[in-house]
Amino acid sequence: MIYIFCRGLLRVIFAFMYRLEAVGKENIPEEGGVLLCSNHISLLDPMTVGIKFRRKVRFMAKAELFKVPVLGWLITQLGAFPVKRGGVSKESFKTSLKILRGGEIMGIFPEGTRNSDSGAAKKGAASFALRSGAAVVPAAIIGDYKFLRKMKVIYGKPLDLSEFADMESAEAVDAVTDKIMSRIHEMQKTGKPTVN
């Protein structure tokens, strides 16, 4: 209930402040585990990526945030779960796989940190994709969060990862990472959803 209320409120705020438009929402599967992979340019990105469709999106958040009064409670209600500084712990990895295998949506930023120049991607997203069997949906956030300047979030078609099934583990992770990031970059450039 809290999630639905906050999502509705954020939709109104983002529609007014950033004229947020979502393209390709039909590419989000209606059921089953989904790994939603987006570029990362602002602390506002989890909200931008997650508020425009019906299904709840869960994100990792820095463990320190959960210790902040009120904020810690709120982000827990919104579905966030903690990850320690310096990388994804075994506990966070298990939690992520449980979310995806349990048929939920998890959002992740493969670049790891906010990066408007789209630098080197980390490999966690690919590892989750290969281990969980969840649908992998690339997303691109376009804009700069300036007041009354239009923002857009684009959702591409779920990626076909079957070509990587017979690869060695490390090679597959690298290849999947490259494919995820290439789709995100393509949508940033074209402003349109990708197709397989």
CORVEN-V567618 format. One record per residue. N is the residue number from 1. SS is DSSP state (H for helix, E for strand, C for the rest). NEAR is the number of other ideal C-beta (glycine too) atoms within 12 Angstrom. Layout:
# CORVEN-V567618
n,ss,near
N,SS,NEAR
N,SS,NEAR
This chain:
# CORVEN-V567618
n,ss,near
1,C,10
2,H,16
3,H,24
4,H,17
5,H,15
6,H,24
7,H,27
8,H,17
9,H,17
10,H,26
11,H,24
12,H,15
13,H,20
14,H,34
15,H,20
16,H,15
17,H,21
18,C,32
19,C,19
20,C,32
21,E,23
22,E,31
23,E,27
24,C,29
25,H,24
26,H,18
27,H,31
28,C,36
29,C,24
30,C,15
31,C,14
32,C,21
33,C,30
34,E,40
35,E,44
36,E,51
37,E,50
38,E,45
39,C,42
40,C,35
41,C,29
42,C,26
43,C,17
44,C,26
45,H,37
46,H,37
47,H,33
48,H,42
49,H,45
50,H,40
51,C,34
52,C,32
53,C,28
54,C,20
55,C,30
56,C,29
57,E,38
58,E,36
59,E,37
60,E,36
61,E,31
62,E,25
63,H,23
64,H,14
65,H,26
66,H,23
67,H,15
68,C,16
69,C,9
70,C,12
71,H,17
72,H,20
73,H,15
74,H,19
75,H,29
76,H,22
77,H,21
78,C,31
79,C,28
80,C,32
81,E,32
82,E,25
83,E,30
84,C,19
85,C,16
86,C,10
87,C,18
88,C,27
89,C,18
90,H,12
91,H,17
92,H,30
93,H,25
94,H,19
95,H,27
96,H,35
97,H,26
98,H,21
99,H,31
100,H,33
101,H,20
102,C,21
103,C,21
104,C,30
105,E,38
106,E,44
107,E,46
108,E,49
109,C,39
110,C,40
111,C,31
112,C,26
113,C,21
114,C,20
115,C,23
116,C,18
117,C,13
118,C,28
119,C,18
120,C,15
121,C,33
122,C,26
123,C,30
124,H,32
125,H,45
126,H,34
127,H,31
128,H,40
129,H,40
130,H,33
131,H,26
132,H,33
133,C,21
134,C,36
135,E,33
136,E,48
137,E,45
138,E,48
139,E,49
140,E,44
141,E,45
142,E,34
143,C,29
144,C,17
145,C,26
146,C,13
147,C,14
148,C,15
149,C,15
150,C,23
151,C,35
152,E,30
153,E,47
154,E,40
155,E,43
156,E,39
157,E,24
158,E,35
159,C,38
160,C,20
161,C,34
162,H,18
163,H,15
164,H,25
165,C,16
166,C,11
167,C,18
168,C,12
169,H,17
170,H,15
171,H,18
172,H,24
173,H,27
174,H,22
175,H,26
176,H,38
177,H,35
178,H,24
179,H,34
180,H,45
181,H,36
182,H,23
183,H,40
184,H,42
185,H,27
186,H,26
187,H,34
188,H,32
189,H,16
190,H,19
191,C,21
192,C,20
193,C,29
194,C,33
195,C,17
196,C,19
